[in-house]
Amino acid sequence: MLTRISKPFFTLPRWQKRIALLTLDCVLLPFSVWAAFALRLGKWNPELNDGQLLLLLAPLFTIPIFLHFNLYRTVIRYITEHAIMAVLHGVTLSTLVLAAITTILGLEGIPRSVFIIYWGTAFLLVGGSRYWMRSQYHRLLERQHDRTRTIIYGAGNSGMQLVKVLANSPEYHVVALVDDNPSLHKATLQGLKVYPSTDLPAITTTLAVAQILLAIPSASNTRRREILQQLEPLPVQIRTLPSLNDLVDGKITLADIREISIDDLLGRDAVPPDNKLLHANITGKVVMVTGAGGSIGSELCRQIAKLAPQQLLLFEQSEYALYSIDQELSADTAFPVIPLLGSVTDTARLQQIMRTFVVQTIYHAAAYKHVPMVEHNVLEGIRNNIIGTWRTAQAARLCGVETFVLISTDKAVRPTNTMGATKRYAELSLQALASIPAVKTRFTMVRFGNVLGSSGSVVPLFREQIRQGGPITLTHRDIIRYFMTIPEAAQLVIQAGAMGEGGDVFVLDMGEPVRIYDLAARMVKLSGLQVRDAQHPDGDIEIHITGLRPGEKLYEELLIGDNVLPTRHPRILRAQESKLPLNLLEGYIRRFELLVDTQDPDNARILLQQAVQEFKPQCPIVDVLHTAQQANPLIKEKAA
């Protein structure tokens, strides 16, 4: 009833609202004077005597004080303690003024305690009227908008900030708080009861909760993962705030609320980096990153930029990718960032760049890395990953580059696909170059698995499929992969590169492998939905198994053998693996170049198996150009 009556007030123009509030105060302040006399004398019809003059003087002096403190410029829906302080200051000053006038004019029949009672009554009525109006606004908001009933997990400073932010949101309606601190249990903070996390299954049902927001930015990755595992069975959507590192200014906004990321599900507590290793090949040096616009290459550039190189050269084949990373870095660096278009197969341009800028460190991230894409374009995979790496490394050796770090992959271990085999050959090439007597360049390889959020990652694909209502497409129910965040991988690559002595193969500790089906199911559950399967035929999202793609295998490995040594960093290992002599590698390179020039994927596949003896193809040749030529005799004849 009251909410309906107050509704027209909230639709008025702002200047009319100010006049309405001022008029209300002109009524409440004289009423406060009358109430003070009534309470003091204990009568409903008190004798005011000279106090009648105070009925006029109270608004006459108090309203200008409220105007001075900008009370009428405060937006009711966003009212805070600042507005209440304005009311407190205004009422206090007006009380002192009224008491002084009473004394100066010698007004009679006014007990001194009336002024104290008036102070309290006026403060309660004027301040309370604002909060009452705010509560009416929020009730009206709840009726007009279908707001999501929400629990905030975390009753600390971030949780309280979030409660204030969401109070005026048309999207969220906070109904309770949850915290692991026993001293807060059953307490009431900002009108919300605090529950222990063990009560979540019950209160999500009784309070009809549809969403839980995690407000625990200071929690470690391990603790966040434990909490998510606890929340996973609940039929609610889980969203979160970023970590304290991301909340740089410590102030929370609606924009900070995000979906649960794969980092939250799988992320692990970072090992503090070895600063000496981080700076060794970068600080004060000319650094070049090939494939600078890719997922790993761009993150390497960001990490390098923090370490104060003398110059940073961005070498990239894609114009758009180069433009993007150049714009990002150039806006906030104190050293030259130089964008360079080019291909890693262009020997002349590579040498010209390295000699002109006197490059000292190269991180070679340029590669075709998507397994099915390379399988469908075999010769281009060989051109870029094998020939491109060879020519870039040779240019580095001839130009006297101090350090050359190859970004490799776990798919190079006992490869079943062309991409993995080409990356293994790239490793063998660098090992062979490192064996040249008196070579000045230190060649190092760093091998690791999937990085979270990289281009082609299953995670953004799964998230988009969930958003569209499914199904989630998965190649095999038992497929397993290693995962690592891009920033952690980039930092470890830099540190591993600094430890290389020449021909080293470093392997990053990727943690425990992850079953992709389980990952998909967790993402569905944390979205507040249910996987549709035989046990839950009425579920929301189906996980559809499509079958392994060409070249894809169920399990990835990081080591070819068991011969591995620790290093000074707990997450970097040194692999001890077989090598090929330089003259044999050079012979293979010449034959690869010929087969690429003559567009012969059949013999290129055979030669790749000879060069990389661990290569056991999982499928026949599915190169799209080759397949089209074989299927159409006319095309085949023209190609010949």
SULZIDA-V591101 format. One record per residue. N is the residue number from 0. SS is DSSP state (~ for helix, > for strand, _ for the rest). PHI is phi as a letter, one per 40 degrees, with the letter a starting at -180 (NA if undefined). PSI is psi in whole degrees, -180 to 180 (none if undefined). Layout:
<<N/SS/PHI/PSI> <N/SS/PHI/PSI>>
This chain:
<<0/_/NA/-55> <1/~/c/-36> <2/~/c/-41> <3/~/c/-37> <4/~/c/-39> <5/~/c/-12> <6/~/d/-44> <7/~/d/-30> <8/~/d/-40> <9/~/c/-12> <10/_/c/-3> <11/_/c/155> <12/_/c/157> <13/~/c/-39> <14/~/c/-33> <15/~/c/-34> <16/~/c/-41> <17/~/c/-43> <18/~/c/-40> <19/~/c/-42> <20/~/c/-40> <21/~/c/-43> <22/~/c/-42> <23/~/d/-43> <24/~/c/-33> <25/~/c/-21> <26/~/c/-42> <27/~/c/-36> <28/~/c/-48> <29/~/c/-38> <30/~/c/-37> <31/~/c/-37> <32/~/c/-48> <33/~/c/-44> <34/~/c/-36> <35/~/c/-43> <36/~/c/-42> <37/~/c/-42> <38/~/c/-38> <39/~/c/-43> <40/~/c/-9> <41/_/g/31> <42/_/b/148> <43/_/c/-21> <44/_/b/69> <45/_/c/154> <46/_/c/115> <47/_/c/-27> <48/~/f/-129> <49/~/c/-8> <50/~/c/-14> <51/~/d/-31> <52/~/c/-30> <53/~/c/-27> <54/~/c/-33> <55/~/c/-41> <56/~/c/-31> <57/~/d/-57> <58/~/c/-30> <59/~/c/-38> <60/~/c/-30> <61/~/c/-40> <62/~/d/-46> <63/~/c/-35> <64/~/c/-41> <65/~/c/-39> <66/~/c/-39> <67/~/c/-37> <68/_/c/12> <69/_/f/32> <70/~/c/-35> <71/~/c/-2> <72/~/c/-5> <73/_/c/130> <74/_/c/121> <75/~/d/-43> <76/~/c/-23> <77/~/b/20> <78/_/d/137> <79/_/b/-173> <80/~/c/-21> <81/~/c/-40> <82/~/c/-39> <83/~/c/-36> <84/~/c/-35> <85/~/c/-42> <86/~/c/-45> <87/~/c/-47> <88/~/c/-42> <89/~/c/-47> <90/~/c/-41> <91/~/c/-46> <92/~/c/-41> <93/~/c/-36> <94/~/c/-44> <95/~/c/-40> <96/~/c/-46> <97/~/c/-40> <98/~/c/-39> <99/~/c/-44> <100/~/c/-41> <101/~/c/-42> <102/~/c/-45> <103/~/c/-45> <104/~/c/-10> <105/_/g/36> <106/_/c/141> <107/_/b/159> <108/_/g/21> <109/_/b/103> <110/_/c/145> <111/_/c/-33> <112/~/c/-16> <113/~/d/-37> <114/~/c/-36> <115/~/c/-43> <116/~/c/-41> <117/~/c/-42> <118/~/d/-48> <119/~/c/-41> <120/~/c/-46> <121/~/c/-41> <122/~/c/-44> <123/~/c/-42> <124/~/c/-46> <125/~/c/-49> <126/~/c/-42> <127/~/c/-33> <128/~/c/-36> <129/~/c/-44> <130/~/c/-34> <131/~/c/-42> <132/~/c/-39> <133/~/c/-42> <134/~/c/-37> <135/~/c/-38> <136/~/c/-44> <137/~/c/-33> <138/~/c/-40> <139/~/c/-39> <140/~/c/-41> <141/~/c/-35> <142/~/c/-33> <143/~/c/-29> <144/_/b/141> <145/_/c/80> <146/_/c/144> <147/>/c/123> <148/>/c/124> <149/>/b/142> <150/>/b/137> <151/>/b/121> <152/>/c/108> <153/_/h/107> <154/_/b/24> <155/_/c/-158> <156/~/c/-43> <157/~/c/-40> <158/~/c/-41> <159/~/c/-38> <160/~/c/-41> <161/~/c/-38> <162/~/d/-44> <163/~/c/-41> <164/~/c/-41> <165/~/c/-13> <166/_/d/-31> <167/_/b/15> <168/_/c/135> <169/_/c/-3> <170/_/b/-36> <171/>/b/142> <172/>/b/102> <173/>/c/127> <174/>/b/-15> <175/>/a/165> <176/>/b/150> <177/>/b/137> <178/_/a/151> <179/_/c/-6> <180/_/c/113> <181/~/d/-29> <182/~/c/-17> <183/~/c/-12> <184/_/c/135> <185/_/g/1> <186/_/c/163> <187/>/b/120> <188/>/b/123> <189/_/f/41> <190/_/g/6> <191/>/b/136> <192/>/c/141> <193/>/c/127> <194/>/b/155> <195/_/c/158> <196/~/c/-24> <197/~/c/-18> <198/~/c/-3> <199/~/d/-45> <200/~/d/-36> <201/~/c/-47> <202/~/c/-26> <203/~/c/-30> <204/~/c/-50> <205/~/c/-32> <206/_/c/5> <207/_/f/48> <208/_/c/137> <209/_/b/-11> <210/>/a/144> <211/>/b/130> <212/>/b/126> <213/>/c/116> <214/_/b/63> <215/_/b/58> <216/_/c/-22> <217/_/c/-6> <218/_/c/147> <219/_/c/162> <220/~/d/-37> <221/~/c/-45> <222/~/c/-40> <223/~/c/-40> <224/~/c/-40> <225/~/c/-42> <226/~/c/-41> <227/~/c/-38> <228/~/c/-35> <229/~/c/-36> <230/~/c/-19> <231/_/d/-41> <232/_/c/-15> <233/_/c/141> <234/_/c/53> <235/_/b/158> <236/>/c/140> <237/>/b/127> <238/>/b/169> <239/>/a/167> <240/_/c/154> <241/_/c/177> <242/_/c/169> <243/_/c/-31> <244/_/c/-33> <245/_/c/-32> <246/_/c/73> <247/_/d/-45> <248/_/c/-4> <249/_/g/-2> <250/_/c/137> <251/_/b/137> <252/_/b/169> <253/~/c/-30> <254/~/c/-20> <255/~/c/-20> <256/_/c/127> <257/>/b/169> <258/>/c/159> <259/_/c/128> <260/_/c/167> <261/~/c/-28> <262/~/c/-39> <263/~/c/-37> <264/~/c/-40> <265/~/b/-14> <266/_/d/149> <267/_/b/162> <268/_/c/129> <269/_/c/144> <270/_/c/128> <271/_/d/132> <272/_/c/155> <273/_/c/106> <274/~/c/-32> <275/~/c/-42> <276/~/c/-39> <277/~/c/-42> <278/~/c/-18> <279/~/d/-47> <280/_/b/5> <281/_/b/-54> <282/_/d/123> <283/_/g/10> <284/_/b/162> <285/>/c/117> <286/>/b/137> <287/>/b/135> <288/>/b/119> <289/>/c/148> <290/_/g/38> <291/_/c/-18> <292/_/c/-3> <293/_/c/-179> <294/~/c/-53> <295/~/c/-43> <296/~/d/-44> <297/~/c/-37> <298/~/c/-37> <299/~/d/-43> <300/~/c/-41> <301/~/c/-43> <302/~/c/-40> <303/~/c/-40> <304/~/d/-28> <305/_/c/-13> <306/_/b/16> <307/_/f/63> <308/_/c/165> <309/_/c/-44> <310/>/a/150> <311/>/b/117> <312/>/c/123> <313/>/b/110> <314/>/b/120> <315/>/a/143> <316/_/c/-33> <317/_/c/120> <318/~/c/-45> <319/~/c/-45> <320/~/c/-40> <321/~/c/-44> <322/~/d/-43> <323/~/c/-51> <324/~/c/-33> <325/~/c/-44> <326/~/c/-39> <327/~/c/-44> <328/~/c/-38> <329/~/c/-26> <330/_/c/-17> <331/_/a/46> <332/_/b/147> <333/_/c/5> <334/_/b/162> <335/>/c/131> <336/>/b/119> <337/>/b/111> <338/>/c/130> <339/>/b/117> <340/>/c/142> <341/_/i/168> <342/_/b/146> <343/_/c/-6> <344/_/c/-5> <345/_/c/90> <346/~/d/-45> <347/~/c/-45> <348/~/c/-40> <349/~/c/-48> <350/~/c/-40> <351/~/c/-43> <352/~/c/-49> <353/~/c/-38> <354/~/c/-40> <355/~/c/-45> <356/~/c/-1> <357/_/f/59> <358/_/c/136> <359/_/b/-32> <360/>/b/133> <361/>/b/131> <362/>/b/113> <363/>/c/93> <364/_/b/-3> <365/_/c/120> <366/_/a/150> <367/_/c/122> <368/_/b/-8> <369/_/c/118> <370/~/d/-55> <371/~/c/-36> <372/~/c/-43> <373/~/c/-35> <374/~/c/-33> <375/~/c/-9> <376/_/b/64> <377/~/d/-50> <378/~/c/-35> <379/~/c/-33> <380/~/c/-42> <381/~/c/-42> <382/~/d/-47> <383/~/c/-49> <384/~/c/-35> <385/~/c/-61> <386/~/c/-41> <387/~/c/-44> <388/~/c/-43> <389/~/c/-47> <390/~/c/-37> <391/~/c/-43> <392/~/c/-40> <393/~/c/-42> <394/~/c/-40> <395/~/c/-42> <396/~/c/-45> <397/~/c/-28> <398/_/c/3> <399/_/g/28> <400/_/c/137> <401/_/c/-46> <402/>/b/134> <403/>/b/118> <404/>/b/121> <405/>/c/130> <406/>/c/110> <407/>/b/-168> <408/>/a/155> <409/~/c/-19> <410/~/c/-8> <411/~/c/-12> <412/_/c/120> <413/_/f/62> <414/_/c/145> <415/_/b/6> <416/_/b/163> <417/~/c/-43> <418/~/d/-49> <419/~/c/-39> <420/~/c/-40> <421/~/c/-36> <422/~/c/-33> <423/~/c/-40> <424/~/c/-38> <425/~/d/-40> <426/~/c/-46> <427/~/c/-36> <428/~/c/-46> <429/~/c/-37> <430/~/c/-38> <431/~/c/-43> <432/~/c/-35> <433/~/c/-20> <434/_/c/-7> <435/_/c/129> <436/_/d/139> <437/_/g/21> <438/_/c/134> <439/_/c/-26> <440/_/c/131> <441/>/c/114> <442/>/c/126> <443/>/b/144> <444/>/b/139> <445/>/b/120> <446/>/b/130> <447/>/a/174> <448/_/c/-149> <449/>/c/144> <450/>/b/141> <451/>/c/131> <452/_/g/5> <453/_/c/163> <454/_/c/132> <455/_/g/1> <456/_/c/148> <457/~/c/-23> <458/~/c/-55> <459/~/c/-32> <460/~/c/-49> <461/~/d/-43> <462/~/c/-42> <463/~/c/-38> <464/~/c/-37> <465/~/c/-42> <466/~/c/-33> <467/_/c/2> <468/_/g/9> <469/_/g/-179> <470/_/c/161> <471/>/c/130> <472/>/b/129> <473/>/b/138> <474/_/c/-32> <475/_/a/143> <476/_/c/-29> <477/_/b/12> <478/_/c/139> <479/>/b/140> <480/>/a/155> <481/_/c/147> <482/>/b/150> <483/>/a/147> <484/>/c/150> <485/~/c/-46> <486/~/c/-41> <487/~/c/-43> <488/~/c/-44> <489/~/c/-43> <490/~/c/-42> <491/~/c/-35> <492/~/c/-46> <493/~/c/-44> <494/~/c/-40> <495/~/c/-41> <496/~/c/-31> <497/~/c/-17> <498/~/c/-10> <499/_/c/143> <500/_/b/-15> <501/_/h/113> <502/_/g/13> <503/>/c/143> <504/>/b/110> <505/>/c/143> <506/>/b/128> <507/>/c/139> <508/_/c/110> <509/_/c/1> <510/_/g/-154> <511/_/c/140> <512/_/c/155> <513/>/b/132> <514/>/c/118> <515/~/c/-34> <516/~/c/-44> <517/~/c/-38> <518/~/c/-45> <519/~/c/-43> <520/~/c/-40> <521/~/c/-41> <522/~/c/-37> <523/~/c/-47> <524/~/c/-41> <525/_/c/-8> <526/>/c/4> <527/_/g/18> <528/_/b/175> <529/_/b/137> <530/>/c/132> <531/>/c/116> <532/_/a/-168> <533/_/c/-36> <534/_/c/-26> <535/_/b/74> <536/_/c/-19> <537/_/c/15> <538/_/c/175> <539/_/c/-43> <540/>/b/126> <541/>/c/143> <542/>/b/111> <543/>/c/124> <544/>/c/121> <545/_/b/-15> <546/_/g/148> <547/_/c/140> <548/_/c/165> <549/_/d/127> <550/_/g/-7> <551/_/c/141> <552/_/b/162> <553/_/c/-41> <554/_/b/137> <555/_/b/150> <556/_/b/160> <557/_/b/-17> <558/_/b/137> <559/_/c/-39> <560/_/b/-168> <561/_/c/2> <562/_/c/94> <563/>/b/143> <564/>/b/146> <565/>/c/164> <566/_/b/-175> <567/_/c/-13> <568/_/b/130> <569/_/c/-18> <570/_/b/15> <571/>/b/123> <572/>/b/156> <573/>/b/118> <574/>/c/144> <575/_/b/103> <576/_/b/165> <577/_/c/157> <578/_/b/167> <579/_/b/147> <580/_/c/153> <581/~/c/-43> <582/~/c/-34> <583/~/c/-42> <584/~/c/-42> <585/~/c/-37> <586/~/c/-43> <587/~/c/-41> <588/~/c/-46> <589/~/c/-38> <590/~/c/-37> <591/~/c/-43> <592/~/c/-41> <593/~/c/-44> <594/~/c/-34> <595/~/c/-43> <596/~/c/-36> <597/_/c/2> <598/_/f/62> <599/_/b/83> <600/~/c/-29> <601/~/d/-56> <602/~/c/-27> <603/~/c/-40> <604/~/c/-43> <605/~/c/-44> <606/~/c/-37> <607/~/c/-37> <608/~/c/-34> <609/~/c/-41> <610/~/c/-40> <611/_/b/94> <612/_/c/-21> <613/_/c/-9> <614/_/c/114> <615/_/b/95> <616/_/d/136> <617/_/c/-14> <618/_/a/162> <619/_/c/175> <620/_/c/127> <621/_/b/24> <622/_/d/124> <623/~/c/-39> <624/~/c/-44> <625/~/c/-42> <626/~/c/-41> <627/~/c/-38> <628/~/c/-40> <629/~/c/-31> <630/~/c/-24> <631/_/b/107> <632/~/d/-34> <633/~/c/-45> <634/~/c/-41> <635/~/c/-41> <636/~/c/-42> <637/~/c/-40> <638/~/c/-36> <639/_/c/none>>
